[in-house]
Amino acid sequence: MPSDTHRHDHDHAEDAQTSGGSCCGSAGTCGDIVPTTPAPAGGRSFQVSGLDCAEEVAILNKVVGPKIGGAEHLAFDVINGRMTILDSAKSVSDGEIAELVASTGMTAKPWDAENASVDQAAHLARQRLFTALSGGFWAAGFLWHIIETGMGALGLFAGHGEAPMPLVEAGLFAVAILFGVWLVAPKAWSSARRLSPDMNLLMVVAVAGAIGLGEFFEAATVAFFFSLSLFLESWSVGRARNAVSALLDLAPPTARILYDDGSEADVPASAVAINARFVVRGGDRIPLDGEVVDGAGAVDQAPITGESALVPKERGDDVYAGTINGEGTLTVRATKAASDTVLAKIIRMVGDAHARRAPVEQWVAKFARIYTPIVMALAIAIALLPPLIFGGAWDYWFYNALVLLVIACPCALVISTPVSIVAALTASARAGVLIKGGAYVEAPGKTTALAMDKTGTITMGEPEVAAVHPLGKASAQDLMTLAAGLEARSSHPLARAILARAEADGINVSAAEDTRTVPGRGLEGRTDGRSIWLGSDRFAEEKGFGDAIPKDLRDRIEGAGSTLVAVGDDTGVTGILELRDRIRPDAKGIVAQLHAQGVKSIVMLTGDNERTARAVAAEVGIDEVRAELLPEDKVTAIEELVETHDMVAMIGDGVNDAPAMARAHYAIAMGAVGSDAAIETADIALMTDDLGKVPWLIGHSRRTMSIIHQNIGISLATKGVFVVATAFGLASMWGAIAADVGVSLLVVANALRLLNSQEAKAPPSGGEQVGEGLAKGALAHGH
C-alpha cells in the first residue's frame, strides 16, 4: 500500500513545507527562471504614486535599497503600484520610507488595499488632466501659428531657428511645456541629483535644450507627447489591472441567507458565517464556496475552472463562489468565509504573481539601466565631436543631440514586457490555468521534458473493484469483509472503491482496530483478535507469503493493465482484489500534441508495478516509464531529468508529489478546485483535471513570448533607424517623439491582445482504455 495513498492532510502540509512550496525546493534547480524579485508575501507594503514601470523600480532600488540593507530586501508589484519592504530588511520607519520615496518625485504611504484603487485612479486622472492641458495649449499654439502668421502648418516642421517666434505663440507653447513636464520634472531632478540618468531626465534635458535653441514648438511637442506616452503607460497598466480586478465582480456582494425559521434575508457575503445556509436561484451567481444541502441544478463553473459544460450539482456536491447556477434552486451550506474562497485565493495569487518577474522582464530592466547612460554619452559626443573635429555648426549638432535623447527614450521598451506578462497571467486565469508569476509564463514554452504521475493525470483516478479472487478456503465475502474493515476509516479513492464494492455485495462493514499505514507497502490492523493486512504483492512477499499468489493470476491481472491488491492475515493470503482505472479518453491525443509542440521526453513516474505502468504508457504513447517508485525515488528521477534537459516540468496533484515537484524547474498541479493545497504548492495550477490545458499552456507561453519579442524588436528597430538618421542630421525632434509615442501605442496594443486569448480547444481524442484501466494509486508506493 503506498504511503501517498493513505496519507493524512497534515502529512501533505508537511510535504509542502519541507519542499519550500515552490518549484525550486532546497536543491535550487530552477536555474534562470527563479524570480529575482521576491513575492510580497511578508513585510510592509506601500502604495507608491508614480510607480508605473521598471524605470521607477530601478530608481526606488537605488534610493530605498541602501537604507534597508540592499535592493534584495525590496519587492515590487508595478501593476498595483505596490512596494514591499521584506521582513529581512533593516528596520526603517514608515516616515523615513515616505521621505526617501518623496526624494525621487514619487509619493508613498502604507498600503491599504481598499484605497489603492482610488489612489491609482486619482494618479491616472491627474496624468490625464495635465496631458490634456499640455495637448490643448500645444494645439492652440499650432492653430495660432496657422491663422496669424500665414506660414501654414509646414512652417513649424521645416527646420529650426530660422526666425523668432511670435510672443503669443511662444507663450502658448510654453504653457504646453509647463503642463507636459510638471509631473516629470521632480523625477528628472532626483535623477540628476543622484547622477543616475533615466528617461525622465532625457526628456527634460531635451525640452530644456530645445527651449535654449528657441525651438518652442519642438519643446512643446516633446513635452506633450512624452506626457501622453506616460499617460498611455499608466492606462495600459490600469487596463491589465482592471482585467484582474474584474475577477472580483464574479462573486455577488450579497448572499440570500436562509434562517432556521424559514425566513430569508440578503446580507453582505463578507458577513456570512461558515455553516450558514443560503439560497441560490436559477441564473444567480453563487456568492460563497459551499456544499449543496438541498435542491439540484447544473452549474456553469467556467469562471473558476474554464469548463464550458454545465456541471450537475445535487445534495453533497461542492460549489464555488463566482460560478453560475444555470437551473433549479440550490440551498447551500457555506464552507468558507468570503475571504477564503477558491475565487478569492485566485485573485490574491494573480495579484501577487505580478511581483515575480519573468527573466525577459528582468533583462529589459537591466538593459534600460545600461542603455540610458550610454545614450547620454552618445548625445554628448554628437553635440561636441562634429563641431570640434569637423568644424560643424554648434546649434545644428546640439539639436541633433537633443533629437537622439528624445528617440532614445526607452518608454516603449520598458512598458511592453510587464503589460504583456500581466495580460498573459489574466488570460490564463480566465481559461482555468492559474500561473503563479511572470517567471512561469516564460517557462512552459521552453519545456523539453515533462514528467507526470499516472493516477489522476493519465488515468481517470476513479477506481473500481473489477474482480474478487478468494484463495484457499476463504470466500469472496470473507475477503471483502477483511479489506473493507481495514479501509473503513479512510476516504481515499482506493478505499472508497473497496467500500463501494462491499456495500454492493451487502456486506456489513466493521472497522478494524489499530489500523496503521506501512509506508510504501500497505495497511495493517486487527479484527476479532487476529492481525490482518492489505497491500501490494511486494508487501505480501515481505511477509513471506509471496508464493501464495498464483503466478498465472498475477500475470493475468498485470497483463490486463489492472492492479493486484493482496489481502491476508497471519496465516497467509486470503485472496486477491483486482482494481481498474480507465485511461483518460483524450490522453493519447494530448501526448501526441505535446510531442508535436517539441516536448522531447514525456516520462511517467508511478509507484505501480512495471507491467501495469508499461501497459498504460504503450497505449498513450509515453516515451519512458519509471515504475514501482517510492516518493524519494520520484525525486531522484526528476533530478536526473534536470541534469539532461533544459526545462523540466512535473505534473502531479500538488500535495503527494510535492517533493518531486519541488525538484523540477516548474510544477503543475492537476484539479486545483479539489485541493486548496494544490493551489498553494504548485507554480501553475490547472483548475480542472483537464490534461488538455497543458498543451494550451505551452502554446500560450509561446504566444506571450512571441509578442514580447515582437515588442522588443519593434522598439529597438525604430530607435535604431532614428539613431542612424540623427547621426546624419536627417531626423527632427518632433518626428522622433511622434515615432516614440507611436511605438508605445503599438506595443501596448500588441500586448493587450493576449487578453483575448482563446481557451484551449479539446485535443484529439485517442486515449482508449487499457484493459479496464488501472486502480487509483493502486498500492503503488505513491501513485
Secondary structure, DSSP 8 states (H G I E B T S, - for coil): --TTTT--HHHHHHHHHHTTTSSSTTTTTTGGGS-SS--S-SEEEEEEET--SHHHHHHHHHHHGGGGT-GGGEEEEGGGTEEEEETTS----HHHHHHHHHTTT-EEEE--HHHHHHHHHHHHHHHHHHHHHHHHHHHHHHHHIIIII-S-THHHHS-SSSS---HHHHHHHHHHHHHHHTTTHHHHHHHHHTT---HHHHHHHHHHHHHHTT-HHHHHHHHHHHHHHHHHHHHHHHHHHHHHHGGGGGS-SEEEEE-TTS-EEEEEGGG--TT-EEEE-TT-B--S-EEEEE--EEEE-HHHH---S-EEE-TT-EE-TT-EE-SS-EEEEE-S-GGGSHHHHHHHHHHHHTTS--HHHHHHHHHHHHHHHHHHHHHHHHHHHIIIII---HHHHHHHHHHHHHHT--HHHHHHHHHHHHHHHHHHHHTTEEE-STHHHHSGGG--EEEEESTTTTB----EEEEEEE-TT--HHHHHHHHHHHHTT--SHHHHHHHHHHHHTT------EEEEEETTTEEEEEETTEEEEEE-HHHHHHTT-GGGS-HHHHHHHHHTT-EEEEEEETTEEEEEEEEE--B-TTHHHHHHHHHHTT--EEEEE-SS-HHHHHHHHHHHT-SEEE-S--HHHHHHHHHHHHHH-S-EEEEE-SSTTHHHHHHSSEEEES-GGG-HHHHHH-SEEESSS-TTHHHHHHHHHHHHHHHHHHHHHHHHHHHHHHHHHHHTT---HHHHHHHHHHHHHHHHHHHHGGGG-------------STT---TTTTSS--
